[in-house]
Amino acid sequence: MFTVVGEALVDLVGEDGGSTFTAHPGGSPANVAIGLARLGGSPVRLVTRLGEDPFGALVRGHLESEDVGVDAGEADGTQTSLAIASLEGGAATYDFRIRWDVQDLAEVEAGTVALHTGSLATALPPGAGAVLDLLARTSERGRVTISYDPNVRPTLLGSPQDARAGIEEIVALADVVKVSDEDLAWLYDGEADADVARRWQASGPALVVVTRGGDGVIGLTAGVEVERPSRVVDVADTVGAGDSFTAGLLDGLRRADLLGGGRREALVGVDEQTLAGVLDRAAAAAGITVSRAGADPPTARELDEG
């Protein structure tokens, strides 16, 4: 089983250069959960926060239609969160209306091989504290692979200096970290992303992966460093591309039998050929997503045929 912890919300996506918005279920962790479910192979559970309102019903219905199990918390008057995405030249910028107040997160279910989190769930109080506590407990037990994507949202994080310590704390708890070059450029202005990735990897993770858009991807462990090209596609928009990459990355690691606490040493010692194959599959997933509108990750069949 994959367990994903984090926000599920409604994206109000504007037309490119226009003023009309359409409601789509979204949220980075929710997108990862759907991406994993479409790729198959393992059940997927999303621990999140949804209101009992029309937006919440939209999100829940979408997740369940994709075979994602939903733990949405107690019904206590919470309103479902919103992210307003404006498109310009295919690139999305966001304005958020978010409430993230999960509390006392239970241990991951038996049978979970990987726990993924990131984005707003690890940055916004009060829920971020509960997520950090869960990660610390899970890391201490050593039975589950922890995956983290900071998916930086500068408008909600204050300054880079304010954000770094919290992000680096979670990086040190994780086994797999995926981050974009844009995230690193905001966090560490002027530093080469590969240098930051090496520093992060030395702090704890077995694997750190940096996505660079059209410039490809780099993945590194203590022993190997692999750089792979991105897929050349006609871009419709970039919504959900990073989340599809993360889902493809985790699914690729599952297919290579590199997930779960008992496979930590195998993940640490992954060879270049295996890592290159995992990165290529993840890049292919992202490439398919950017070729069509919205956060629409591929199925395993689409990847196999692509």
Order of alpha helices (4+ residues) and beta strands (2+ residues): beta-beta-beta-alpha-beta-alpha-beta-beta-beta-beta-alpha-beta-alpha-alpha-beta-alpha-alpha-beta-beta-beta-alpha-alpha-alpha-alpha
